Amino acid sequence: MRLLPGIPEALARLKAADLFLVVVTNQPDVARGTFERVTVERMHGLLREMLPIDAILCCYHDDADDCACRKPKPGMLQDAAERYQLDLSRSFMIGDRWRDVFAGRNAGCTTVLLARDYSAVDRHAPDYTVSDLPAAVTLMLDR
């Protein structure tokens, strides 16, 4: 597993600003049987070792499961808010897909899209669009 350039430094800037960092991730390959849950959990452990992340919430379902946690539904964000006493109206949801934008919007977060060819944002316009996570962090800290 490799981190993109600038990620550790960008997250360190957020932690220095005393922000709580939560990762919410869909991992449907577990439900599809093409990836083992233990492998995903090991990857999450590595991320926690490498980055100043406070929590990782993961949905292991596929769309057909119709769960409340799978993005674009806001379930994981709402769960994080309840568990960690977070104010979603003062929170940012940063992601690289339309599902992230929609989940953030439905949870009441400010949404930031990391623009990619596969983002498919025509479905739900984000509040902001940036090129990468360091740019998103600068945007957040300037607000």
DSSP file (Angstrom, degrees, kcal/mol; ACC not computed):
  #  RESIDUE AA STRUCTURE BP1 BP2  ACC     N-H-->O    O-->H-N    N-H-->O    O-->H-N    TCO  KAPPA ALPHA  PHI   PSI    X-CA   Y-CA   Z-CA
    1    1 A M              0   0    0      0, 0.0     2,-0.4     0, 0.0     0, 0.0   0.000 360.0 360.0 360.0 132.3    0.0    0.0    0.0
    2    2 A R        -     0   0    0      0, 0.0     2,-0.3     0, 0.0     0, 0.0  -0.951 360.0-135.9-123.4 143.3    1.3    3.4   -1.0
    3    3 A L        -     0   0    0     -2,-0.4     3,-0.1     1,-0.1     0, 0.0  -0.733  28.4-110.4 -93.2 145.5    0.1    6.8    0.0
    4    4 A L    >   -     0   0    0     -2,-0.3     3,-1.6     1,-0.1    -1,-0.1  -0.400  50.1 -83.0 -67.7 151.7   -0.2    9.6   -2.5
    5    5 A P  T 3  S+     0   0    0      0, 0.0    -1,-0.1     0, 0.0     0, 0.0  -0.271 112.9  17.7 -57.3 139.5    2.3   12.4   -2.2
    6    6 A G  T 3> S+     0   0    0     -3,-0.1     4,-2.2   127,-0.1     5,-0.2   0.321  89.4 112.3  85.7  -7.4    1.3   15.1    0.4
    7    7 A I  H <> S+     0   0    0     -3,-1.6     4,-2.6     2,-0.2     5,-0.3   0.962  76.8  45.8 -67.0 -52.2   -1.3   13.0    2.2
    8    8 A P  H  > S+     0   0    0      0, 0.0     4,-2.1     0, 0.0    -1,-0.2   0.920 116.4  46.7 -58.0 -42.0    0.6   12.6    5.6
    9    9 A E  H  > S+     0   0    0      2,-0.2     4,-1.7     1,-0.2    -2,-0.2   0.900 111.5  51.1 -66.0 -40.4    1.5   16.3    5.7
   10   10 A A  H  X S+     0   0    0     -4,-2.2     4,-1.4     1,-0.2    -1,-0.2   0.930 112.7  45.1 -63.5 -45.6   -2.0   17.4    4.7
   11   11 A L  H  X S+     0   0    0     -4,-2.6     4,-2.4     1,-0.2    -1,-0.2   0.857 108.4  57.7 -68.3 -33.1   -3.6   15.3    7.5
   12   12 A A  H  X S+     0   0    0     -4,-2.1     4,-2.4    -5,-0.3    -1,-0.2   0.869 103.0  54.8 -62.7 -35.5   -1.0   16.5   10.0
   13   13 A R  H  X S+     0   0    0     -4,-1.7     4,-1.0     2,-0.2    -1,-0.2   0.895 108.3  48.4 -63.5 -39.7   -2.1   20.1    9.2
   14   14 A L  H  <>S+     0   0    0     -4,-1.4     5,-1.9     2,-0.2     3,-0.4   0.914 111.7  48.6 -67.0 -42.2   -5.7   19.1   10.1
   15   15 A K  H ><5S+     0   0    0     -4,-2.4     3,-2.1     1,-0.2    -2,-0.2   0.889 106.5  56.7 -64.8 -38.2   -4.6   17.4   13.3
   16   16 A A  H 3<5S+     0   0    0     -4,-2.4    -1,-0.2     1,-0.3    -2,-0.2   0.788 103.6  54.7 -62.8 -26.4   -2.5   20.5   14.2
   17   17 A A  T 3<5S-     0   0    0     -4,-1.0    -1,-0.3    -3,-0.4    -2,-0.2   0.312 122.0-113.2 -87.0   7.9   -5.8   22.5   13.9
   18   18 A D  T < 5 +     0   0    0     -3,-2.1     2,-0.3     1,-0.2    -3,-0.2   0.847  63.0 154.7  64.6  38.9   -7.3   20.1   16.4
   19   19 A L      < -     0   0    0     -5,-1.9     2,-0.5     1,-0.0    -1,-0.2  -0.724  45.2-123.2 -96.7 149.1   -9.7   18.5   14.0
   20   20 A F        -     0   0    0     -2,-0.3     2,-0.6    33,-0.0    33,-0.1  -0.803  26.0-150.3 -92.0 125.6  -11.1   15.0   14.4
   21   21 A L        +     0   0    0     -2,-0.5    33,-2.0    31,-0.2    34,-1.6  -0.873  18.1 176.2-108.8 118.9  -10.4   12.8   11.3
   22   22 A V  E     -a   55   0A   0     -2,-0.6     2,-0.5    32,-0.2    34,-0.2  -0.971  16.8-152.8-121.8 132.2  -12.8   10.1   10.3
   23   23 A V  E     -a   56   0A   0     32,-2.6    34,-3.3    -2,-0.4     2,-0.5  -0.898   9.6-170.7 -99.6 131.0  -12.6    7.9    7.2
   24   24 A V  E     +a   57   0A   0     -2,-0.5     2,-0.4    32,-0.2    34,-0.2  -0.992  16.1 175.4-121.0 124.1  -15.8    6.4    5.9
   25   25 A T  E     -a   58   0A   0     32,-2.3    34,-2.7    -2,-0.5     2,-0.4  -0.984  29.9-140.7-138.3 137.4  -15.4    3.9    3.2
   26   26 A N  E     +a   59   0A   0     -2,-0.4    34,-0.2    32,-0.2     3,-0.1  -0.798  17.9 179.2 -87.9 133.5  -17.4    1.5    1.1
   27   27 A Q    >>  +     0   0    0     32,-3.2     3,-1.5    -2,-0.4     4,-0.5  -0.540  13.3 159.9-132.0  67.9  -15.8   -1.9    0.6
   28   28 A P  H 3>  +     0   0    0      0, 0.0     4,-2.1     0, 0.0     5,-0.2   0.689  62.5  78.6 -67.1 -18.3  -18.3   -3.9   -1.5
   29   29 A D  H 3>>S+     0   0    0      1,-0.2     5,-2.0     2,-0.2     6,-1.3   0.770  88.3  59.2 -62.8 -22.8  -15.7   -6.3   -2.7
   30   30 A V  H X45S+     0   0    0     -3,-1.5     3,-1.0     4,-0.2    -1,-0.2   0.946 107.7  43.7 -67.5 -47.8  -16.1   -8.1    0.6
   31   31 A A  H 3<5S+     0   0    0     29,-0.6    -2,-0.2    -4,-0.5    -1,-0.2   0.833 112.6  53.8 -64.6 -31.7  -19.8   -8.7    0.0
   32   32 A R  H 3<5S-     0   0    0     -4,-2.1    -1,-0.2    29,-0.1    -2,-0.2   0.581 111.8-122.6 -79.5  -9.7  -19.0   -9.8   -3.5
   33   33 A G  T <<5S+     0   0    0     -3,-1.0    -3,-0.2    -4,-0.5    -2,-0.1   0.628  84.7 109.1  79.2  13.6  -16.4  -12.3   -2.3
   34   34 A T  S   <S+     0   0    0     -5,-2.0     2,-0.3     1,-0.2    -4,-0.2   0.488  80.3  34.5 -99.1  -3.5  -13.5  -10.8   -4.2
   35   35 A F  S    S-     0   0    0     -6,-1.3     2,-0.3    -5,-0.1    -2,-0.3  -0.991  81.9-122.7-147.7 140.4  -11.7   -9.4   -1.2
   36   36 A E    >>  -     0   0    0     -2,-0.3     4,-1.6     1,-0.1     3,-0.6  -0.660  14.4-133.6 -88.6 141.2  -11.5  -10.7    2.4
   37   37 A R  H 3> S+     0   0    0     -2,-0.3     4,-2.6     1,-0.2     5,-0.2   0.873 106.3  59.2 -58.0 -39.5  -12.6   -8.6    5.3
   38   38 A V  H 3> S+     0   0    0      1,-0.2     4,-2.0     2,-0.2    -1,-0.2   0.847 103.4  52.6 -61.0 -33.8   -9.5   -9.4    7.2
   39   39 A T  H <> S+     0   0    0     -3,-0.6     4,-2.2     2,-0.2    -1,-0.2   0.920 109.4  47.9 -67.5 -43.8   -7.4   -7.9    4.4
   40   40 A V  H  X S+     0   0    0     -4,-1.6     4,-2.3     1,-0.2    -2,-0.2   0.917 111.4  51.1 -61.8 -43.1   -9.4   -4.7    4.5
   41   41 A E  H  X S+     0   0    0     -4,-2.6     4,-2.1     1,-0.2    -1,-0.2   0.861 108.3  51.8 -65.5 -35.2   -9.0   -4.5    8.3
   42   42 A R  H  X S+     0   0    0     -4,-2.0     4,-2.3     2,-0.2    -1,-0.2   0.914 109.1  50.7 -64.4 -42.0   -5.2   -5.0    7.9
   43   43 A M  H  X S+     0   0    0     -4,-2.2     4,-2.3     1,-0.2    -2,-0.2   0.902 109.1  50.9 -61.8 -40.5   -5.1   -2.1    5.4
   44   44 A H  H  X S+     0   0    0     -4,-2.3     4,-2.3     1,-0.2    -1,-0.2   0.894 107.9  53.1 -64.2 -39.1   -7.1    0.1    7.9
   45   45 A G  H  X S+     0   0    0     -4,-2.1     4,-1.7     2,-0.2    -2,-0.2   0.907 108.7  49.6 -61.1 -42.1   -4.6   -0.8   10.6
   46   46 A L  H  X S+     0   0    0     -4,-2.3     4,-2.2     2,-0.2    -2,-0.2   0.906 108.9  52.3 -63.4 -41.3   -1.8    0.3    8.4
   47   47 A L  H  X S+     0   0    0     -4,-2.3     4,-2.3     1,-0.2     6,-0.3   0.911 107.8  51.6 -61.2 -41.5   -3.5    3.5    7.6
   48   48 A R  H  < S+     0   0    0     -4,-2.3    -1,-0.2     1,-0.2     5,-0.2   0.853 111.9  47.5 -63.8 -33.7   -3.9    4.2   11.3
   49   49 A E  H  < S+     0   0    0     -4,-1.7    -1,-0.2    -5,-0.2    -2,-0.2   0.860 119.0  39.1 -72.6 -35.4   -0.2    3.6   11.8
   50   50 A M  H  < S+     0   0    0     -4,-2.2    -2,-0.2    -5,-0.1    -3,-0.2   0.708 118.8  40.4 -89.2 -22.6    0.8    5.8    8.9
   51   51 A L  S  < S-     0   0    0     -4,-2.3     2,-1.9    -5,-0.2    -1,-0.0  -0.900  82.5-111.2-132.1 154.5   -1.7    8.7    9.3
   52   52 A P        +     0   0    0      0, 0.0     2,-0.4     0, 0.0   -31,-0.2  -0.336  59.2 153.5 -81.5  58.4   -3.2   10.7   12.2
   53   53 A I        -     0   0    0     -2,-1.9   -31,-0.1    -6,-0.3     3,-0.1  -0.728  33.4-163.0 -90.6 134.3   -6.7    9.2   11.6
   54   54 A D  S    S-     0   0    0    -33,-2.0     2,-0.3    -2,-0.4   -32,-0.2   0.813  70.2  -1.6 -85.1 -32.7   -9.0    9.1   14.6
   55   55 A A  E     -a   22   0A   0    -34,-1.6   -32,-2.6     2,-0.0     2,-0.4  -0.994  51.5-153.7-157.7 151.1  -11.5    6.6   13.3
   56   56 A I  E     -a   23   0A   0     -2,-0.3     2,-0.4   -34,-0.2   -32,-0.2  -0.990  12.2-170.3-128.7 122.9  -12.3    4.4   10.3
   57   57 A L  E     -a   24   0A   0    -34,-3.3   -32,-2.3    -2,-0.4     2,-0.4  -0.943  11.7-168.1-111.7 134.8  -15.9    3.4    9.6
   58   58 A C  E     -a   25   0A   0     -2,-0.4     2,-0.6   -34,-0.2   -32,-0.2  -0.971  19.4-153.1-131.6 135.8  -16.4    0.8    6.9
   59   59 A C  E     -a   26   0A   0    -34,-2.7   -32,-3.2    -2,-0.4    12,-0.1  -0.938   9.3-176.8-103.0 121.0  -19.5   -0.5    5.0
   60   60 A Y        +     0   0    0     -2,-0.6   -29,-0.6   -34,-0.2    -1,-0.1   0.294  51.1 103.9 -97.6   8.0  -18.8   -4.1    3.8
   61   61 A H        -     0   0    0    -31,-0.1     2,-0.3   -30,-0.1   -34,-0.2  -0.320  63.2-132.3 -86.9 169.2  -22.2   -4.3    2.0
   62   62 A D    >   -     0   0    0    -31,-0.1     3,-1.7    -2,-0.1     4,-0.5  -0.719  36.6 -96.7-111.0 168.3  -23.1   -4.1   -1.7
   63   63 A D  G >  S+     0   0    0      1,-0.3     3,-1.7    -2,-0.3     7,-0.0   0.867 121.6  61.7 -54.3 -39.4  -25.9   -2.0   -3.2
   64   64 A A  G 3  S+     0   0    0      1,-0.3    -1,-0.3     2,-0.1    -3,-0.0   0.726  91.9  66.9 -63.0 -21.0  -28.3   -4.9   -3.3
   65   65 A D  G <  S-     0   0    0     -3,-1.7    -1,-0.3     1,-0.0    -2,-0.2   0.720  89.3-152.1 -72.1 -20.5  -28.0   -5.2    0.6
   66   66 A D    <   +     0   0    0     -3,-1.7    -3,-0.1    -4,-0.5    -2,-0.1   0.866  31.0 168.1  50.4  44.7  -29.8   -1.8    0.8
   67   67 A C        -     0   0    0     -5,-0.4     6,-0.1     1,-0.1    -1,-0.1  -0.327  45.3-123.7 -81.4 168.0  -28.1   -1.0    4.2
   68   68 A A  S    S+     0   0    0      1,-0.2     7,-1.2    -2,-0.1     8,-0.2   0.612 104.6  57.8 -84.9 -13.9  -28.1    2.4    5.9
   69   69 A C  S    S+     0   0    0      6,-0.2     7,-0.6     5,-0.1     2,-0.4   0.749  77.8  99.0 -92.3 -23.3  -24.4    2.6    6.0
   70   70 A R  S >  S-     0   0    0     -8,-0.1     3,-2.2     5,-0.1     5,-0.2  -0.487  80.8 -93.0 -72.9 122.9  -23.4    2.3    2.3
   71   71 A K  T 3  S+     0   0    0     -2,-0.4    29,-0.1     1,-0.4    28,-0.1  -0.465 112.2  51.7 -60.8 136.1  -22.7    5.6    0.7
   72   72 A P  T 3  S+     0   0    0      0, 0.0    -1,-0.4     0, 0.0    34,-0.2  -0.939 104.2  77.6 -89.3   0.9  -24.4    7.5   -0.8
   73   73 A K  S <  S-     0   0    0     -3,-2.2     3,-0.4    -6,-0.1     4,-0.2  -0.441  83.5-130.6 -69.0 151.2  -26.6    7.0    2.2
   74   74 A P  S  > S+     0   0    0      0, 0.0     4,-2.6     0, 0.0     3,-0.3   0.289  72.2 114.7 -88.0  11.8  -25.4    9.1    5.2
   75   75 A G  H  > S+     0   0    0     -7,-1.2     4,-2.5     1,-0.2    -6,-0.2   0.855  74.9  47.6 -54.6 -44.8  -25.4    6.3    7.8
   76   76 A M  H  > S+     0   0    0     -7,-0.6     4,-2.4    -3,-0.4    -1,-0.2   0.890 113.7  48.7 -66.7 -36.8  -21.7    6.1    8.4
   77   77 A L  H  > S+     0   0    0     -3,-0.3     4,-2.3     2,-0.2    -2,-0.2   0.914 112.6  47.5 -67.7 -42.0  -21.5    9.9    8.8
   78   78 A Q  H  X S+     0   0    0     -4,-2.6     4,-2.1     2,-0.2    -2,-0.2   0.889 111.8  51.2 -65.1 -38.8  -24.4   10.0   11.2
   79   79 A D  H  X S+     0   0    0     -4,-2.5     4,-2.9    -5,-0.3     5,-0.2   0.920 110.0  49.2 -63.0 -44.4  -22.9    7.1   13.2
   80   80 A A  H  X S+     0   0    0     -4,-2.4     4,-2.6     1,-0.2     6,-0.2   0.908 109.7  52.2 -61.6 -42.1  -19.6    8.9   13.4
   81   81 A A  H  X>S+     0   0    0     -4,-2.3     5,-1.6     1,-0.2     4,-0.7   0.908 113.6  43.6 -61.5 -41.7  -21.4   12.1   14.6
   82   82 A E  H ><5S+     0   0    0     -4,-2.1     3,-0.5     3,-0.2    -2,-0.2   0.940 116.5  45.6 -69.5 -47.2  -23.2   10.1   17.3
   83   83 A R  H 3<5S+     0   0    0     -4,-2.9    -2,-0.2     1,-0.2    -1,-0.2   0.883 126.4  28.1 -62.4 -40.7  -20.2    8.1   18.5
   84   84 A Y  H 3<5S-     0   0    0     -4,-2.6    -1,-0.2    -5,-0.2    -2,-0.2   0.220 105.1-115.0-113.3  13.3  -17.7   11.0   18.6
   85   85 A Q  T <<5 +     0   0    0     -4,-0.7     2,-0.4    -3,-0.5    -3,-0.2   0.943  55.7 167.0  52.1  55.7  -20.1   14.0   19.3
   86   86 A L      < -     0   0    0     -5,-1.6     2,-0.9    -6,-0.2    -1,-0.2  -0.791  38.3-133.6-102.0 143.7  -19.4   15.6   15.9
   87   87 A D    >   -     0   0    0     -2,-0.4     3,-1.7     1,-0.2     4,-0.0  -0.850  15.2-164.8 -95.1 104.5  -21.4   18.5   14.5
   88   88 A L  G >  S+     0   0    0     -2,-0.9     3,-1.4     1,-0.3    22,-0.3   0.789  86.1  63.8 -64.1 -27.0  -22.0   17.5   10.9
   89   89 A S  G 3  S+     0   0    0      1,-0.3    -1,-0.3    20,-0.1    19,-0.1   0.697 109.1  41.5 -69.6 -16.6  -23.1   21.0   10.0
   90   90 A R  G <  S+     0   0    0     -3,-1.7    -1,-0.3    19,-0.1     2,-0.3   0.183 104.1  94.9-109.8  13.6  -19.6   22.1   10.9
   91   91 A S    <   -     0   0    0     -3,-1.4    19,-2.7    17,-0.2     2,-0.4  -0.694  63.6-138.0-108.6 158.2  -17.9   19.1    9.2
   92   92 A F  E     -b  110   0B   0     -2,-0.3     2,-0.6    17,-0.2    19,-0.2  -0.914   3.9-155.7-112.3 140.3  -16.5   18.4    5.8
   93   93 A M  E     -b  111   0B   0     17,-2.8    19,-2.8    -2,-0.4     2,-0.5  -0.975  16.2-172.1-112.7 115.7  -17.0   15.3    3.7
   94   94 A I  E     +b  112   0B   0     -2,-0.6     2,-0.3    17,-0.2    19,-0.2  -0.923  19.6 141.3-109.9 130.4  -14.1   15.0    1.2
   95   95 A G  E     -b  113   0B   0     17,-2.2    19,-3.1    -2,-0.5    -2,-0.0  -0.975  51.7-129.5-159.8 172.3  -14.3   12.3   -1.4
   96   96 A D  S    S+     0   0    0     -2,-0.3     2,-0.3    17,-0.2    20,-0.2   0.242  83.8  61.4-113.3  11.7  -13.5   11.4   -5.0
   97   97 A R  S >> S-     0   0    0      1,-0.1     4,-1.6    18,-0.1     3,-0.7  -0.935  83.9-113.6-137.5 159.7  -16.9   10.0   -6.1
   98   98 A W  H 3> S+     0   0    0     21,-1.6     4,-2.8    -2,-0.3     5,-0.2   0.837 115.0  63.2 -60.0 -32.1  -20.5   11.2   -6.4
   99   99 A R  H 3> S+     0   0    0      1,-0.2     4,-2.4     2,-0.2    -1,-0.2   0.877 102.4  49.6 -61.0 -37.0  -21.4    8.8   -3.6
  100  100 A D  H <> S+     0   0    0     -3,-0.7     4,-2.6     2,-0.2    -1,-0.2   0.930 111.8  47.6 -66.5 -45.7  -19.2   10.7   -1.2
  101  101 A V  H  X S+     0   0    0     -4,-1.6     4,-2.7     2,-0.2    -2,-0.2   0.932 114.0  46.6 -60.9 -47.1  -20.7   14.1   -2.2
  102  102 A F  H  X S+     0   0    0     -4,-2.8     4,-2.7     2,-0.2    -1,-0.2   0.910 112.6  49.3 -65.0 -43.1  -24.3   12.7   -1.9
  103  103 A A  H  X S+     0   0    0     -4,-2.4     4,-1.4    -5,-0.2    -1,-0.2   0.932 113.4  47.3 -61.4 -45.5  -23.6   11.1    1.5
  104  104 A G  H  X>S+     0   0    0     -4,-2.6     5,-2.8     2,-0.2     4,-0.7   0.915 112.4  48.6 -61.8 -44.3  -22.0   14.3    2.8
  105  105 A R  H ><5S+     0   0    0     -4,-2.7     3,-1.0     1,-0.2    -1,-0.2   0.925 111.0  50.2 -62.6 -44.4  -24.9   16.5    1.5
  106  106 A N  H 3<5S+     0   0    0     -4,-2.7    -1,-0.2     1,-0.3    -2,-0.2   0.751 110.6  50.6 -67.2 -23.0  -27.5   14.2    3.0
  107  107 A A  H 3<5S-     0   0    0     -4,-1.4    -1,-0.3    -3,-0.2    -2,-0.2   0.541 119.5-109.7 -89.5  -8.0  -25.7   14.3    6.4
  108  108 A G  T <<5S+     0   0    0     -3,-1.0    -3,-0.2    -4,-0.7   -17,-0.2   0.643  71.1 139.0  90.0  15.5  -25.5   18.1    6.3
  109  109 A C      < -     0   0    0     -5,-2.8     2,-0.5    -6,-0.2    -1,-0.3  -0.471  62.2-106.0 -87.1 160.1  -21.7   18.4    5.7
  110  110 A T  E     -b   92   0B   0    -19,-2.7   -17,-2.8   -22,-0.3     2,-0.4  -0.765  44.7-138.3 -77.8 131.7  -19.9   20.8    3.4
  111  111 A T  E     -b   93   0B   0     -2,-0.5    17,-1.7   -19,-0.2    16,-0.6  -0.796  21.9-174.0-106.0 138.1  -18.8   18.6    0.5
  112  112 A V  E     -bc  94 128B   0    -19,-2.8   -17,-2.2    -2,-0.4     2,-0.5  -0.990  11.8-153.2-129.0 121.9  -15.4   18.7   -1.2
  113  113 A L  E     -bc  95 129B   0     15,-2.7    17,-2.9    -2,-0.4     2,-1.0  -0.822  10.2-147.2 -97.5 129.7  -14.8   16.7   -4.4
  114  114 A L  E     - c   0 130B   0    -19,-3.1    17,-0.2    -2,-0.5     2,-0.1  -0.853  37.4-126.2 -87.6 102.7  -11.3   15.5   -5.3
  115  115 A A        +     0   0    0     15,-2.5     2,-0.3    -2,-1.0   -19,-0.1  -0.296  43.3 159.4 -65.3 125.6  -11.9   15.7   -9.0
  116  116 A R    >   -     0   0    0    -20,-0.2     3,-1.4    -2,-0.1     4,-0.3  -0.917  53.7-108.1-136.5 161.7  -11.1   12.5  -10.9
  117  117 A D  T 3  S+     0   0    0     -2,-0.3     3,-0.3     1,-0.3    -2,-0.0   0.817 121.3  46.3 -59.7 -30.3  -12.1   11.1  -14.3
  118  118 A Y  T 3  S+     0   0    0      1,-0.2    -1,-0.3   -22,-0.1    -3,-0.0   0.351  80.9 102.8 -94.9   4.9  -14.4    8.6  -12.6
  119  119 A S    <   -     0   0    0     -3,-1.4   -21,-1.6   -22,-0.1    -1,-0.2   0.810  60.8-160.7 -63.4 -33.1  -16.0   11.0  -10.1
  120  120 A A    >   +     0   0    0     -3,-0.3     3,-1.1    -4,-0.3     4,-0.3   0.911  25.1 162.7  52.6  49.3  -19.3   11.2  -11.9
  121  121 A V  G >   +     0   0    0      1,-0.2     3,-0.6     2,-0.2    -1,-0.1   0.536  49.2  92.4 -78.5  -5.1  -20.3   14.5  -10.2
  122  122 A D  G 3  S+     0   0    0      1,-0.2    -1,-0.2     3,-0.1     3,-0.2   0.751  82.5  59.8 -60.1 -19.2  -22.9   15.4  -12.7
  123  123 A R  G <  S+     0   0    0     -3,-1.1     2,-0.3     1,-0.3    -1,-0.2   0.894 122.7   9.3 -73.6 -40.3  -25.3   13.6  -10.4
  124  124 A H  S <  S-     0   0    0     -3,-0.6    -1,-0.3    -4,-0.3   -23,-0.1  -0.909  76.4-135.5-148.4 111.3  -24.7   15.8   -7.3
  125  125 A A        -     0   0    0     -2,-0.3   -14,-0.1    -3,-0.2    -3,-0.1  -0.488  22.3-135.5 -71.5 130.3  -22.7   19.0   -7.4
  126  126 A P        -     0   0    0      0, 0.0   -14,-0.1     0, 0.0     3,-0.1  -0.339  17.4-119.0 -75.9 164.7  -20.2   19.4   -4.5
  127  127 A D  S    S+     0   0    0    -16,-0.6     2,-0.3     1,-0.2   -15,-0.2   0.868  98.8  11.5 -68.2 -36.2  -19.8   22.6   -2.6
  128  128 A Y  E     -c  112   0B   0    -17,-1.7   -15,-2.7     2,-0.0     2,-0.4  -0.979  64.6-155.2-140.8 150.9  -16.2   22.7   -3.7
  129  129 A T  E     +c  113   0B   0     -2,-0.3     2,-0.3   -17,-0.2   -15,-0.2  -0.999  21.1 168.8-128.0 130.9  -14.0   20.9   -6.2
  130  130 A V  E     -c  114   0B   0    -17,-2.9   -15,-2.5    -2,-0.4     3,-0.1  -0.839  39.9-120.1-134.5 171.3  -10.3   20.6   -5.8
  131  131 A S  S    S-     0   0    0     -2,-0.3     2,-0.3   -17,-0.2   -17,-0.1   0.772  84.7  -7.7 -86.5 -27.4   -7.5   18.6   -7.4
  132  132 A D  S  > S-     0   0    0      1,-0.1     4,-1.8   -19,-0.1     3,-0.2  -0.955  75.7 -87.7-160.9 174.3   -6.1   16.8   -4.4
  133  133 A L  H  > S+     0   0    0     -2,-0.3     4,-2.6     1,-0.2     5,-0.2   0.896 119.2  56.5 -63.8 -42.5   -6.3   16.3   -0.6
  134  134 A P  H  > S+     0   0    0      0, 0.0     4,-2.0     0, 0.0    -1,-0.2   0.900 109.0  48.3 -56.2 -37.7   -3.6   19.0    0.2
  135  135 A A  H  > S+     0   0    0     -3,-0.2     4,-2.2     2,-0.2    -2,-0.2   0.883 110.1  52.0 -67.8 -37.3   -5.8   21.5   -1.7
  136  136 A A  H  X S+     0   0    0     -4,-1.8     4,-2.6     2,-0.2    -1,-0.2   0.904 108.7  50.9 -63.2 -41.1   -8.9   20.3    0.2
  137  137 A V  H  X S+     0   0    0     -4,-2.6     4,-2.8     2,-0.2     5,-0.2   0.915 108.8  50.6 -64.1 -43.8   -7.1   20.8    3.5
  138  138 A T  H  X S+     0   0    0     -4,-2.0     4,-1.8    -5,-0.2    -1,-0.2   0.924 111.0  49.8 -59.3 -44.5   -6.0   24.4    2.5
  139  139 A L  H  X S+     0   0    0     -4,-2.2     4,-1.0     2,-0.2    -2,-0.2   0.934 112.1  47.6 -58.1 -48.1   -9.6   25.1    1.6
  140  140 A M  H >< S+     0   0    0     -4,-2.6     3,-0.7     1,-0.2    -2,-0.2   0.923 112.6  47.3 -61.1 -46.3  -10.9   23.7    4.9
  141  141 A L  H 3< S+     0   0    0     -4,-2.8    -1,-0.2     1,-0.2    -2,-0.2   0.786 108.6  55.6 -71.0 -25.9   -8.4   25.6    7.0
  142  142 A D  H 3<        0   0    0     -4,-1.8    -1,-0.2    -5,-0.2    -2,-0.2   0.712 360.0 360.0 -76.0 -20.3   -9.1   28.9    5.2
  143  143 A R    <<        0   0    0     -4,-1.0    -1,-0.2    -3,-0.7    -2,-0.2   0.457 360.0 360.0 -84.3 360.0  -12.8   28.6    6.0
